[in-house]
Amino acid sequence: MTAPATTALKTEQPHPDHPHLDLYDTAALVDALVADQALAALAVRAAGPQLAQAVDAAAQRLAVGGRIVYVGAGTSGRLGLLDSVELNPTFSWPRERSPALLAGGERALFVAVEGAEDSREGGAADIAAAGVGPQDVVVLLAASGTTPYAIAAAQAARAAGALTIGMANNPGAPLPLACEIGITLDTGPEVISGSTRLKAGTAQKIALNTFSSAVMVRLHKVYGNLMVDVRATNAKLARRALWLTMLSSGAEEANAQAALAACGSSVKVAIVMLKAGLDADAARARLDAAQGSVHGALAVAG
Protein backbone atom coordinates (compact mmCIF):
# COMPACT_ATOMS: atom_id res chain seq x y z
CA MET A 1 0.00 0.00 0.00
CA THR A 2 1.39 3.38 -1.02
CA ALA A 3 1.93 5.85 1.83
CA PRO A 4 -0.08 9.08 1.58
CA ALA A 5 1.68 12.16 0.34
CA THR A 6 3.01 14.44 3.07
CA THR A 7 3.58 18.18 3.21
CA ALA A 8 6.00 20.23 5.26
CA LEU A 9 3.55 23.14 5.47
CA LYS A 10 2.31 23.59 9.04
CA THR A 11 -0.99 25.03 7.79
CA GLU A 12 -1.78 21.76 6.04
CA GLN A 13 -0.86 19.33 8.82
CA PRO A 14 -3.71 17.51 10.59
CA HIS A 15 -4.52 19.19 13.90
CA PRO A 16 -3.23 16.93 16.70
CA ASP A 17 -5.98 17.93 19.14
CA HIS A 18 -8.99 17.14 16.96
CA PRO A 19 -8.55 13.82 15.11
CA HIS A 20 -12.23 12.94 15.67
CA LEU A 21 -13.75 16.32 14.88
CA ASP A 22 -16.59 14.81 12.86
CA LEU A 23 -17.78 12.87 15.92
CA TYR A 24 -18.10 15.91 18.21
CA ASP A 25 -21.52 17.04 19.30
CA THR A 26 -22.47 20.45 17.93
CA ALA A 27 -21.59 22.42 21.07
CA ALA A 28 -18.13 20.85 21.20
CA LEU A 29 -17.66 21.36 17.45
CA VAL A 30 -18.47 25.06 17.69
CA ASP A 31 -16.23 25.45 20.75
CA ALA A 32 -13.29 23.79 18.98
CA LEU A 33 -13.62 26.04 15.93
CA VAL A 34 -14.00 29.24 17.95
CA ALA A 35 -11.17 28.40 20.36
CA ASP A 36 -8.80 27.74 17.49
CA GLN A 37 -9.77 30.99 15.75
CA ALA A 38 -8.79 32.89 18.90
CA LEU A 39 -5.19 31.83 18.32
CA ALA A 40 -5.08 33.92 15.14
CA ALA A 41 -4.74 37.15 17.13
CA LEU A 42 -1.79 35.71 19.05
CA ALA A 43 -0.03 34.89 15.78
CA VAL A 44 -0.51 38.46 14.56
CA ARG A 45 0.70 39.88 17.85
CA ALA A 46 3.88 37.81 17.61
CA ALA A 47 4.51 39.44 14.22
CA GLY A 48 4.05 42.92 15.71
CA PRO A 49 7.65 44.13 15.13
CA GLN A 50 7.50 43.24 11.44
CA LEU A 51 4.07 44.86 11.09
CA ALA A 52 5.39 48.05 12.71
CA GLN A 53 8.33 48.07 10.30
CA ALA A 54 5.93 47.66 7.39
CA VAL A 55 3.70 50.51 8.61
CA ASP A 56 6.57 52.99 8.92
CA ALA A 57 8.07 52.05 5.56
CA ALA A 58 4.70 52.17 3.80
CA ALA A 59 3.66 55.52 5.29
CA GLN A 60 6.80 57.16 3.89
CA ARG A 61 5.96 56.16 0.33
CA LEU A 62 2.24 56.81 0.59
CA ALA A 63 2.87 60.30 1.97
CA VAL A 64 4.49 61.28 -1.33
CA GLY A 65 1.73 59.92 -3.56
CA GLY A 66 2.20 56.17 -3.67
CA ARG A 67 -0.47 53.48 -3.75
CA ILE A 68 -1.21 50.41 -1.67
CA VAL A 69 -1.46 47.52 -4.14
CA TYR A 70 -2.87 44.27 -2.75
CA VAL A 71 -1.96 40.98 -4.44
CA GLY A 72 -3.16 37.45 -3.75
CA ALA A 73 -5.03 34.36 -4.86
CA GLY A 74 -8.14 32.66 -3.50
CA THR A 75 -9.09 33.56 0.08
CA SER A 76 -5.96 35.66 0.54
CA GLY A 77 -6.69 37.66 -2.59
CA ARG A 78 -10.28 38.28 -1.51
CA LEU A 79 -9.10 39.47 1.91
CA GLY A 80 -6.73 41.90 0.21
CA LEU A 81 -9.55 43.18 -1.97
CA LEU A 82 -11.77 43.66 1.08
CA ASP A 83 -9.11 45.75 2.81
CA SER A 84 -8.62 47.83 -0.32
CA VAL A 85 -12.28 48.73 -0.79
CA GLU A 86 -12.80 49.64 2.87
CA LEU A 87 -10.12 52.35 2.85
CA ASN A 88 -12.21 54.84 0.86
CA PRO A 89 -15.32 55.10 3.06
CA THR A 90 -13.32 54.71 6.28
CA PHE A 91 -10.43 57.07 5.62
CA SER A 92 -11.32 58.90 2.36
CA TRP A 93 -8.39 57.12 0.74
CA PRO A 94 -8.76 57.51 -3.07
CA ARG A 95 -10.00 54.33 -4.70
CA GLU A 96 -7.40 54.57 -7.43
CA ARG A 97 -4.67 54.47 -4.77
CA SER A 98 -5.63 51.04 -3.42
CA PRO A 99 -6.00 48.61 -6.35
CA ALA A 100 -6.29 44.89 -5.67
CA LEU A 101 -4.85 42.25 -8.00
CA LEU A 102 -6.46 38.83 -7.72
CA ALA A 103 -5.15 35.76 -9.54
CA GLY A 104 -7.71 35.02 -12.25
CA GLY A 105 -9.14 38.55 -12.22
CA GLU A 106 -12.58 39.65 -11.05
CA ARG A 107 -14.15 36.30 -11.96
CA ALA A 108 -12.03 34.70 -9.21
CA LEU A 109 -14.01 36.63 -6.59
CA PHE A 110 -16.84 34.16 -6.99
CA VAL A 111 -15.42 31.00 -8.52
CA ALA A 112 -12.03 29.31 -8.55
CA VAL A 113 -10.16 30.02 -11.77
CA GLU A 114 -8.28 26.89 -12.80
CA GLY A 115 -4.52 27.32 -12.67
CA ALA A 116 -4.57 31.07 -11.94
CA GLU A 117 -2.64 30.89 -8.68
CA ASP A 118 0.00 28.68 -10.32
CA SER A 119 0.73 31.21 -13.06
CA ARG A 120 4.02 33.03 -12.50
CA GLU A 121 3.46 34.79 -15.80
CA GLY A 122 0.10 36.07 -14.56
CA GLY A 123 1.61 37.53 -11.39
CA ALA A 124 4.33 39.40 -13.25
CA ALA A 125 1.93 40.55 -15.97
CA ASP A 126 -0.60 41.92 -13.47
CA ILE A 127 2.11 43.96 -11.71
CA ALA A 128 3.22 45.39 -15.05
CA ALA A 129 -0.36 46.15 -16.12
CA ALA A 130 -0.96 47.99 -12.84
CA GLY A 131 2.01 50.24 -13.56
CA VAL A 132 3.66 49.48 -10.22
CA GLY A 133 6.58 51.82 -9.51
CA PRO A 134 8.97 53.11 -6.84
CA GLN A 135 6.39 55.08 -4.85
CA ASP A 136 4.05 52.10 -4.48
CA VAL A 137 3.60 49.69 -1.59
CA VAL A 138 2.71 46.16 -2.69
CA VAL A 139 1.17 43.85 -0.08
CA LEU A 140 1.34 40.21 -1.13
CA LEU A 141 -0.72 37.53 0.60
CA ALA A 142 -0.62 33.73 0.59
CA ALA A 143 -1.45 31.41 3.46
CA SER A 144 0.98 28.77 2.22
CA GLY A 145 3.57 31.34 1.21
CA THR A 146 4.35 29.22 -1.84
CA THR A 147 1.81 30.51 -4.37
CA PRO A 148 3.65 31.04 -7.70
CA TYR A 149 1.38 33.94 -8.75
CA ALA A 150 2.17 35.89 -5.57
CA ILE A 151 5.90 35.10 -5.57
CA ALA A 152 6.31 36.20 -9.19
CA ALA A 153 4.31 39.36 -8.46
CA ALA A 154 6.61 40.08 -5.51
CA GLN A 155 9.69 39.68 -7.64
CA ALA A 156 8.28 41.90 -10.39
CA ALA A 157 7.17 44.59 -7.92
CA ARG A 158 10.54 44.61 -6.20
CA ALA A 159 12.31 44.87 -9.56
CA ALA A 160 10.11 47.90 -10.32
CA GLY A 161 11.35 49.58 -7.13
CA ALA A 162 8.17 49.20 -5.08
CA LEU A 163 8.18 48.43 -1.37
CA THR A 164 7.12 44.78 -1.08
CA ILE A 165 5.47 43.37 2.05
CA GLY A 166 4.79 39.62 2.08
CA MET A 167 2.39 37.91 4.48
CA ALA A 168 2.24 34.13 4.87
CA ASN A 169 1.27 31.61 7.54
CA ASN A 170 4.19 29.19 7.32
CA PRO A 171 7.63 29.89 8.78
CA GLY A 172 10.37 29.96 6.16
CA ALA A 173 7.90 30.23 3.26
CA PRO A 174 9.26 31.69 -0.01
CA LEU A 175 6.86 34.65 -0.28
CA PRO A 176 8.01 36.64 2.79
CA LEU A 177 11.62 35.87 1.85
CA ALA A 178 11.03 37.31 -1.63
CA CYS A 179 9.84 40.62 -0.17
CA GLU A 180 11.65 43.53 1.40
CA ILE A 181 9.59 43.06 4.56
CA GLY A 182 8.35 39.57 5.41
CA ILE A 183 5.57 38.95 7.92
CA THR A 184 4.97 35.40 9.13
CA LEU A 185 1.64 34.73 10.84
CA ASP A 186 2.45 31.33 12.30
CA THR A 187 -1.04 29.92 12.88
CA GLY A 188 -0.11 26.23 12.62
CA PRO A 189 -2.52 23.41 11.71
CA GLU A 190 -6.19 24.12 11.16
CA VAL A 191 -9.01 22.35 13.00
CA ILE A 192 -10.19 21.25 9.55
CA SER A 193 -6.94 20.22 7.94
CA GLY A 194 -5.97 22.30 4.94
CA SER A 195 -8.82 24.83 5.23
CA THR A 196 -6.74 27.99 5.46
CA ARG A 197 -9.89 30.10 5.26
CA LEU A 198 -10.09 29.39 9.01
CA LYS A 199 -7.51 30.81 11.43
CA ALA A 200 -4.89 31.44 8.73
CA GLY A 201 -7.42 33.64 6.95
CA THR A 202 -8.52 35.23 10.21
CA ALA A 203 -4.91 36.09 11.04
CA GLN A 204 -4.46 37.69 7.61
CA LYS A 205 -7.61 39.76 8.13
CA ILE A 206 -6.40 40.96 11.54
CA ALA A 207 -2.94 41.74 10.13
CA LEU A 208 -4.40 43.67 7.19
CA ASN A 209 -6.76 45.63 9.45
CA THR A 210 -3.83 46.44 11.73
CA PHE A 211 -1.48 47.39 8.92
CA SER A 212 -3.81 49.63 6.92
CA SER A 213 -5.37 51.26 9.98
CA ALA A 214 -1.96 52.04 11.49
CA VAL A 215 -0.77 53.47 8.18
CA MET A 216 -3.81 55.73 8.04
CA VAL A 217 -3.12 56.93 11.59
CA ARG A 218 0.43 57.80 10.52
CA LEU A 219 -1.03 59.70 7.54
CA HIS A 220 -3.19 61.86 9.88
CA LYS A 221 -6.50 60.23 8.99
CA VAL A 222 -7.29 59.94 12.71
CA TYR A 223 -7.56 62.68 15.37
CA GLY A 224 -7.06 61.29 18.85
CA ASN A 225 -8.68 57.91 18.26
CA LEU A 226 -11.51 59.28 16.12
CA MET A 227 -12.08 58.43 12.45
CA VAL A 228 -12.18 62.04 11.24
CA ASP A 229 -11.51 61.44 7.53
CA VAL A 230 -14.70 59.43 7.03
CA ARG A 231 -16.65 60.01 3.81
CA ALA A 232 -20.34 60.64 4.48
CA THR A 233 -21.61 58.53 1.58
CA ASN A 234 -24.87 57.45 3.24
CA ALA A 235 -27.22 58.49 6.03
CA LYS A 236 -25.43 56.38 8.64
CA LEU A 237 -22.05 57.91 7.81
CA ALA A 238 -23.56 61.40 7.69
CA ARG A 239 -24.79 60.93 11.26
CA ARG A 240 -21.38 59.60 12.22
CA ALA A 241 -19.67 62.62 10.65
CA LEU A 242 -21.88 64.95 12.68
CA TRP A 243 -21.21 63.03 15.89
CA LEU A 244 -17.45 63.00 15.27
CA THR A 245 -17.46 66.74 14.60
CA MET A 246 -19.35 67.47 17.80
CA LEU A 247 -17.20 65.13 19.86
CA SER A 248 -13.91 66.47 18.50
CA SER A 249 -14.76 70.16 18.63
CA GLY A 250 -17.14 70.38 21.59
CA ALA A 251 -19.60 72.27 19.38
CA GLU A 252 -23.38 72.11 19.68
CA GLU A 253 -25.24 70.15 17.01
CA ALA A 254 -26.46 73.19 15.08
CA ASN A 255 -22.97 74.71 14.87
CA ALA A 256 -21.45 71.39 13.84
CA GLN A 257 -24.07 70.93 11.13
CA ALA A 258 -23.44 74.44 9.82
CA ALA A 259 -19.69 73.87 9.68
CA LEU A 260 -20.09 70.57 7.86
CA ALA A 261 -22.47 72.17 5.36
CA ALA A 262 -19.98 74.97 4.70
CA CYS A 263 -17.02 72.66 4.02
CA GLY A 264 -18.57 69.86 2.01
CA SER A 265 -18.96 67.51 4.99
CA SER A 266 -15.25 67.21 5.72
CA VAL A 267 -15.03 66.37 9.42
CA LYS A 268 -11.39 67.43 9.66
CA VAL A 269 -12.07 70.82 8.09
CA ALA A 270 -15.14 71.32 10.27
CA ILE A 271 -13.14 70.59 13.43
CA VAL A 272 -10.49 73.16 12.55
CA MET A 273 -13.18 75.69 11.61
CA LEU A 274 -14.93 75.31 14.92
CA LYS A 275 -11.90 75.07 17.18
CA ALA A 276 -9.84 77.79 15.49
CA GLY A 277 -12.66 80.15 14.47
CA LEU A 278 -11.85 79.96 10.77
CA ASP A 279 -13.92 79.79 7.62
CA ALA A 280 -13.78 76.67 5.44
CA ASP A 281 -11.10 77.93 3.04
CA ALA A 282 -8.79 79.06 5.82
CA ALA A 283 -9.27 75.83 7.77
CA ARG A 284 -8.55 73.78 4.67
CA ALA A 285 -5.40 75.80 4.01
CA ARG A 286 -4.21 75.20 7.57
CA LEU A 287 -4.76 71.47 7.15
CA ASP A 288 -2.93 71.42 3.83
CA ALA A 289 0.03 73.21 5.40
CA ALA A 290 0.07 70.64 8.21
CA GLN A 291 -0.04 67.64 5.80
CA GLY A 292 -3.62 66.90 6.89
CA SER A 293 -2.87 66.79 10.61
CA VAL A 294 -5.64 68.28 12.75
CA HIS A 295 -3.20 68.65 15.64
CA GLY A 296 -0.77 70.47 13.34
CA ALA A 297 -3.43 72.77 11.94
CA LEU A 298 -4.64 73.71 15.40
CA ALA A 299 -1.09 74.27 16.63
CA VAL A 300 -0.58 76.80 13.84
CA ALA A 301 -3.87 78.44 14.75
CA GLY A 302 -2.79 78.69 18.38
MIDREN-935037 format. One record per residue (C-alpha): x, y, z; residue in one letter. Coordinates in pm, whole numbers, always signed. Layout:
REM residues N
X / Y / Z / a $
...
***
This chain:
REM residues 302
+0 / +0 / +0 / m $
+139 / +338 / -102 / t $
+193 / +585 / +183 / a $
-8 / +908 / +158 / p $
+168 / +1216 / +34 / a $
+301 / +1444 / +307 / t $
+358 / +1818 / +321 / t $
+600 / +2023 / +526 / a $
+355 / +2314 / +547 / l $
+231 / +2359 / +904 / k $
-99 / +2503 / +779 / t $
-178 / +2176 / +604 / e $
-86 / +1933 / +882 / q $
-371 / +1751 / +1059 / p $
-452 / +1919 / +1390 / h $
-323 / +1693 / +1670 / p $
-598 / +1793 / +1914 / d $
-899 / +1714 / +1696 / h $
-855 / +1382 / +1511 / p $
-1223 / +1294 / +1567 / h $
-1375 / +1632 / +1488 / l $
-1659 / +1481 / +1286 / d $
-1778 / +1287 / +1592 / l $
-1810 / +1591 / +1821 / y $
-2152 / +1704 / +1930 / d $
-2247 / +2045 / +1793 / t $
-2159 / +2242 / +2107 / a $
-1813 / +2085 / +2120 / a $
-1766 / +2136 / +1745 / l $
-1847 / +2506 / +1769 / v $
-1623 / +2545 / +2075 / d $
-1329 / +2379 / +1898 / a $
-1362 / +2604 / +1593 / l $
-1400 / +2924 / +1795 / v $
-1117 / +2840 / +2036 / a $
-880 / +2774 / +1749 / d $
-977 / +3099 / +1575 / q $
-879 / +3289 / +1890 / a $
-519 / +3183 / +1832 / l $
-508 / +3392 / +1514 / a $
-474 / +3715 / +1713 / a $
-179 / +3571 / +1905 / l $
-3 / +3489 / +1578 / a $
-51 / +3846 / +1456 / v $
+70 / +3988 / +1785 / r $
+388 / +3781 / +1761 / a $
+451 / +3944 / +1422 / a $
+405 / +4292 / +1571 / g $
+765 / +4413 / +1513 / p $
+750 / +4324 / +1144 / q $
+407 / +4486 / +1109 / l $
+539 / +4805 / +1271 / a $
+833 / +4807 / +1030 / q $
+593 / +4766 / +739 / a $
+370 / +5051 / +861 / v $
+657 / +5299 / +892 / d $
+807 / +5205 / +556 / a $
+470 / +5217 / +380 / a $
+366 / +5552 / +529 / a $
+680 / +5716 / +389 / q $
+596 / +5616 / +33 / r $
+224 / +5681 / +59 / l $
+287 / +6030 / +197 / a $
+449 / +6128 / -133 / v $
+173 / +5992 / -356 / g $
+220 / +5617 / -367 / g $
-47 / +5348 / -375 / r $
-121 / +5041 / -167 / i $
-146 / +4752 / -414 / v $
-287 / +4427 / -275 / y $
-196 / +4098 / -444 / v $
-316 / +3745 / -375 / g $
-503 / +3436 / -486 / a $
-814 / +3266 / -350 / g $
-909 / +3356 / +8 / t $
-596 / +3566 / +54 / s $
-669 / +3766 / -259 / g $
-1028 / +3828 / -151 / r $
-910 / +3947 / +191 / l $
-673 / +4190 / +21 / g $
-955 / +4318 / -197 / l $
-1177 / +4366 / +108 / l $
-911 / +4575 / +281 / d $
-862 / +4783 / -32 / s $
-1228 / +4873 / -79 / v $
-1280 / +4964 / +287 / e $
-1012 / +5235 / +285 / l $
-1221 / +5484 / +86 / n $
-1532 / +5510 / +306 / p $
-1332 / +5471 / +628 / t $
-1043 / +5707 / +562 / f $
-1132 / +5890 / +236 / s $
-839 / +5712 / +74 / w $
-876 / +5751 / -307 / p $
-1000 / +5433 / -470 / r $
-740 / +5457 / -743 / e $
-467 / +5447 / -477 / r $
-563 / +5104 / -342 / s $
-600 / +4861 / -635 / p $
-629 / +4489 / -567 / a $
-485 / +4225 / -800 / l $
-646 / +3883 / -772 / l $
-515 / +3576 / -954 / a $
-771 / +3502 / -1225 / g $
-914 / +3855 / -1222 / g $
-1258 / +3965 / -1105 / e $
-1415 / +3630 / -1196 / r $
-1203 / +3470 / -921 / a $
-1401 / +3663 / -659 / l $
-1684 / +3416 / -699 / f $
-1542 / +3100 / -852 / v $
-1203 / +2931 / -855 / a $
-1016 / +3002 / -1177 / v $
-828 / +2689 / -1280 / e $
-452 / +2732 / -1267 / g $
-457 / +3107 / -1194 / a $
-264 / +3089 / -868 / e $
+0 / +2868 / -1032 / d $
+73 / +3121 / -1306 / s $
+402 / +3303 / -1250 / r $
+346 / +3479 / -1580 / e $
+10 / +3607 / -1456 / g $
+161 / +3753 / -1139 / g $
+433 / +3940 / -1325 / a $
+193 / +4055 / -1597 / a $
-60 / +4192 / -1347 / d $
+211 / +4396 / -1171 / i $
+322 / +4539 / -1505 / a $
-36 / +4615 / -1612 / a $
-96 / +4799 / -1284 / a $
+201 / +5024 / -1356 / g $
+366 / +4948 / -1022 / v $
+658 / +5182 / -951 / g $
+897 / +5311 / -684 / p $
+639 / +5508 / -485 / q $
+405 / +5210 / -448 / d $
+360 / +4969 / -159 / v $
+271 / +4616 / -269 / v $
+117 / +4385 / -8 / v $
+134 / +4021 / -113 / l $
-72 / +3753 / +60 / l $
-62 / +3373 / +59 / a $
-145 / +3141 / +346 / a $
+98 / +2877 / +222 / s $
+357 / +3134 / +121 / g $
+435 / +2922 / -184 / t $
+181 / +3051 / -437 / t $
+365 / +3104 / -770 / p $
+138 / +3394 / -875 / y $
+217 / +3589 / -557 / a $
+590 / +3510 / -557 / i $
+631 / +3620 / -919 / a $
+431 / +3936 / -846 / a $
+661 / +4008 / -551 / a $
+969 / +3968 / -764 / q $
+828 / +4190 / -1039 / a $
+717 / +4459 / -792 / a $
+1054 / +4461 / -620 / r $
+1231 / +4487 / -956 / a $
+1011 / +4790 / -1032 / a $
+1135 / +4958 / -713 / g $
+817 / +4920 / -508 / a $
+818 / +4843 / -137 / l $
+712 / +4478 / -108 / t $
+547 / +4337 / +205 / i $
+479 / +3962 / +208 / g $
+239 / +3791 / +448 / m $
+224 / +3413 / +487 / a $
+127 / +3161 / +754 / n $
+419 / +2919 / +732 / n $
+763 / +2989 / +878 / p $
+1037 / +2996 / +616 / g $
+790 / +3023 / +326 / a $
+926 / +3169 / -1 / p $
+686 / +3465 / -28 / l $
+801 / +3664 / +279 / p $
+1162 / +3587 / +185 / l $
+1103 / +3731 / -163 / a $
+984 / +4062 / -17 / c $
+1165 / +4353 / +140 / e $
+959 / +4306 / +456 / i $
+835 / +3957 / +541 / g $
+557 / +3895 / +792 / i $
+497 / +3540 / +913 / t $
+164 / +3473 / +1084 / l $
+245 / +3133 / +1230 / d $
-104 / +2992 / +1288 / t $
-11 / +2623 / +1262 / g $
-252 / +2341 / +1171 / p $
-619 / +2412 / +1116 / e $
-901 / +2235 / +1300 / v $
-1019 / +2125 / +955 / i $
-694 / +2022 / +794 / s $
-597 / +2230 / +494 / g $
-882 / +2483 / +523 / s $
-674 / +2799 / +546 / t $
-989 / +3010 / +526 / r $
-1009 / +2939 / +901 / l $
-751 / +3081 / +1143 / k $
-489 / +3144 / +873 / a $
-742 / +3364 / +695 / g $
-852 / +3523 / +1021 / t $
-491 / +3609 / +1104 / a $
-446 / +3769 / +761 / q $
-761 / +3976 / +813 / k $
-640 / +4096 / +1154 / i $
-294 / +4174 / +1013 / a $
-440 / +4367 / +719 / l $
-676 / +4563 / +945 / n $
-383 / +4644 / +1173 / t $
-148 / +4739 / +892 / f $
-381 / +4963 / +692 / s $
-537 / +5126 / +998 / s $
-196 / +5204 / +1149 / a $
-77 / +5347 / +818 / v $
-381 / +5573 / +804 / m $
-312 / +5693 / +1159 / v $
+43 / +5780 / +1052 / r $
-103 / +5970 / +754 / l $
-319 / +6186 / +988 / h $
-650 / +6023 / +899 / k $
-729 / +5994 / +1271 / v $
-756 / +6268 / +1537 / y $
-706 / +6129 / +1885 / g $
-868 / +5791 / +1826 / n $
-1151 / +5928 / +1612 / l $
-1208 / +5843 / +1245 / m $
-1218 / +6204 / +1124 / v $
-1151 / +6144 / +753 / d $
-1470 / +5943 / +703 / v $
-1665 / +6001 / +381 / r $
-2034 / +6064 / +448 / a $
-2161 / +5853 / +158 / t $
-2487 / +5745 / +324 / n $
-2722 / +5849 / +603 / a $
-2543 / +5638 / +864 / k $
-2205 / +5791 / +781 / l $
-2356 / +6140 / +769 / a $
-2479 / +6093 / +1126 / r $
-2138 / +5960 / +1222 / r $
-1967 / +6262 / +1065 / a $
-2188 / +6495 / +1268 / l $
-2121 / +6303 / +1589 / w $
-1745 / +6300 / +1527 / l $
-1746 / +6674 / +1460 / t $
-1935 / +6747 / +1780 / m $
-1720 / +6513 / +1986 / l $
-1391 / +6647 / +1850 / s $
-1476 / +7016 / +1863 / s $
-1714 / +7038 / +2159 / g $
-1960 / +7227 / +1938 / a $
-2338 / +7211 / +1968 / e $
-2524 / +7015 / +1701 / e $
-2646 / +7319 / +1508 / a $
-2297 / +7471 / +1487 / n $
-2145 / +7139 / +1384 / a $
-2407 / +7093 / +1113 / q $
-2344 / +7444 / +982 / a $
-1969 / +7387 / +968 / a $
-2009 / +7057 / +786 / l $
-2247 / +7217 / +536 / a $
-1998 / +7497 / +470 / a $
-1702 / +7266 / +402 / c $
-1857 / +6986 / +201 / g $
-1896 / +6751 / +499 / s $
-1525 / +6721 / +572 / s $
-1503 / +6637 / +942 / v $
-1139 / +6743 / +966 / k $
-1207 / +7082 / +809 / v $
-1514 / +7132 / +1027 / a $
-1314 / +7059 / +1343 / i $
-1049 / +7316 / +1255 / v $
-1318 / +7569 / +1161 / m $
-1493 / +7531 / +1492 / l $
-1190 / +7507 / +1718 / k $
-984 / +7779 / +1549 / a $
-1266 / +8015 / +1447 / g $
-1185 / +7996 / +1077 / l $
-1392 / +7979 / +762 / d $
-1378 / +7667 / +544 / a $
-1110 / +7793 / +304 / d $
-879 / +7906 / +582 / a $
-927 / +7583 / +777 / a $
-855 / +7378 / +467 / r $
-540 / +7580 / +401 / a $
-421 / +7520 / +757 / r $
-476 / +7147 / +715 / l $
-293 / +7142 / +383 / d $
+3 / +7321 / +540 / a $
+7 / +7064 / +821 / a $
-4 / +6764 / +580 / q $
-362 / +6690 / +689 / g $
-287 / +6679 / +1061 / s $
-564 / +6828 / +1275 / v $
-320 / +6865 / +1564 / h $
-77 / +7047 / +1334 / g $
-343 / +7277 / +1194 / a $
-464 / +7371 / +1540 / l $
-109 / +7427 / +1663 / a $
-58 / +7680 / +1384 / v $
-387 / +7844 / +1475 / a $
-279 / +7869 / +1838 / g $
***
